[in-house]
Amino acid sequence: MFRVGGTRVPGELQNVGIPAHFVIRQGQARHAVNIAQWVGADRYAPDLMSNTRDLLYRAEEYFVKKAGAKPISTIARSVVQNAEDARLIAMNRKQEEDSKRSRLPRRK
C-alpha cells in the first residue's frame, strides 16, 4: 500500500513506470479513431479505417509490452494521422453525396 493525498491505495494501482505522455498519446489515438467513426469513416473510407484500427491494435500491443518510446510514439502518430485522413475523406464524400441528393428533384 502507498498513499496518494492521504488516501491509502492498493499496491496493484501503483505507477507501473509508464510515462504520462505515452498514456496521453494512446488516448489521443483512440479519440481520433472514435471521431473518424463518428463522422462515418467506416462507411466512406472503410479500407483506411481498417488499416487505422490495425495500427491502433499494434499501438496498444506496443504500449502493453512497453516496447519503447520511439515505436509507441511513431505508431500512435500514424493512428492519429490515418484517422484524420479517414475523417476528411468521409466528410468530403458525405458532402458530395448530400449535394447530389439536393440536386435531385423531390417527390411529393
N, C-alpha and C positions, 0 to 999 in steps of 0.2 A: 504494500500500500504506500501511496505517497499523497501529498496534499497539494491541492490547487485552490488558491484563495481561501484556505482554511477548511476546505472540504476534502474528506478522505476519498481517494479514487483507487479502484482495484488495479493491481499490477498489470493486468492484461490491457488496460486502457492507457498505459504509459506511452510516451512518444517512442515510436519504433524506429526512429532515425531517418525518417523520410522528410527531406526539406519541404517547407511550405510551398515554395514556388512549383514543385512537381505536382503537388495536390491541386494547386490553382490551375496549372496548365491542363491537367486531366479534366478538371471541372469545365474549363473553357472549351475543350474539345467536345465533351459530352453536350454542353449547352449549344455549341454551333451545330451539331448534328440534330438536336431537337428543334432548333429554329428552322433548319432546312426542311425537316419533315413537316413542320407546321405550315410552311408555305406551299407544300405539295411537291417537293423534290422527288419523293418516291414515285410519283406519277409522271412527272415531266422530265426527270433525269435519273431513271432507275439504275442504269449502269454505273454512273458516277456515285450514286448513293450506296450501291452495293460495295463498291471499292472503298468508299469512305467508312462504311461500317466495318469492313475487314481491317482497315488501318486502325480504327478505334479499338477493335478487339486486340490487335497486336500491341497497341499502346498500353492497354490495360494489362496485358501479359507482361510487358517490359516493366511496368510500374510495380506489379506484384512481385516480380522476380528481382527487382532492384537492379536492373540492367545497367544503370549508369546514367549520368546526366545527359550526355550527348544523344544517345539513341532515344531516350524518353522525350527530350525536347524536340528532336527532329520529327519524330512520328506525330507528336501532339500538334506541332505546327502544320504538318501535312494534313492532318484530320481537319483542323480549322480551315485551312485554305480550300480543301476539297469541298467541305460543307458550304463554305461561302460561294464557291463556284456553282455548286448544285442549286443553292438558293437563288442566285442570279439567273441561272438558266430557267429554273422553274417560274420565277416571276416574269421573265420575258416571254416564255411560251404561254403562260396563263394570260398575259396581257394581249398577246396575239390572238389567242383563242377567243377572248372576250370581245376584241374589236371585230373579229369575223362574225361573231354572233350578233353584235349590234348592227351590222350591215345587212343581215338577213331580214326579209320582210316578216313582220309579226303576224301571227294568226289571231283571228278574233273569234 
